[in-house]
């Protein structure tokens, strides 16, 4: 959600609709539920700062069963990110990981 909101702000979009399979996330962002988890509070604060930069943002809950493609793609992305953290690859032309300037 943060990446989507940041992208919308950076690319000049003013009206955004966030669809999520997390009912908790949707209700927290709508202000229907409090964010009690201390680890989530800074993330929600960042999201709300981004929302404030837009004209209109709506949050819609989509049941996971109705969102199979997005769920599959998010799992692919998370698996790739975990693999990247376990086995970082050097970036050509960038110093680091044993390369000299």
Order of alpha helices (4+ residues) and beta strands (2+ residues): alpha-beta-alpha-alpha-beta-alpha
